[in-house]
């Protein structure tokens, strides 16, 4: 291990305010799935007509039907989902130095994305940049423009970010990656503008990178190709501490490592590894059992992805219902499109919930079963419905209970943190 490699500390965003419904809407947007439980949000068809304009209506052209996220305003009326209905901010950010001399930006590390994009000086003056560090490529002697290359991230509700591409040196936890593709934002929709972070660093597989006409290598892929990390340590790790577990002082420390495993975080144990299916670009693995309060349920052929860019854990409706059946006083609240339970529920009354990674199960910290205040003495649950998705999304609610080791040799290690 290089002596220059250090932990990349996660900085808690002081402006982040947890909201269960807003977090759920953000996931509907990110993964473009349709809810299967009652609530104000649904996926419907929107008709768009393109043609020559005559009077007040287009003439000729083509009619397109677009599947998009919508919100019920009344029983028989629906409209677009307003930006304020979404969790447009992230709970954790990491400092990354870009360019020469270094410009330090706070980025969202996301294992569910494969782009490294940043706020840049290419953004128009109409975009408020207050509170952001904006990357200026003209001030870096190592920046090179990638002529003809563009990128665009778009979601099912038409929110998007896009721009141009260049290369520059970046420093992640003491590890310098030379000529890393950096995607410069020149357009941001309102949803992206409202966040505190200065961009995103994707840790998913490069197959879902959005740069065209040719995809670019992710930072982790470049770490390997440039031999910045040892051959036997082609990996990164993630430790998300939870401030809710007051019995363990180390729970509050959150960090990533690149090119090495933080031995103390293993607690004297060996990592458990499982083969990864990266065909969809995610860290996807078999997850065919779940245990709830000591009872195990079989889920044939079920799979899950680990996503640090997701706050909640999303699972199928049947298992989700069983989890909340095991919590006294819980109910499904259709006004918030999620399960809630009494905030006053004693810890010993909460069930231990464990999800399988391959042949071994890893549990959610019981104190993380409550995600956010839902009002009226209730808490919004950290585990919710995945809608019509065919796989689980195990986000921070679950990741806070493990020390995750992600190896580029198509295997992922997980160890109870």
Order of alpha helices (4+ residues) and beta strands (2+ residues): beta-alpha-beta-beta-beta-beta-beta-beta-beta-beta-beta-alpha-beta-alpha-beta-beta-beta-beta-beta-beta-beta-beta-alpha-beta-beta-beta-beta-beta-beta-beta-beta-alpha-beta-beta
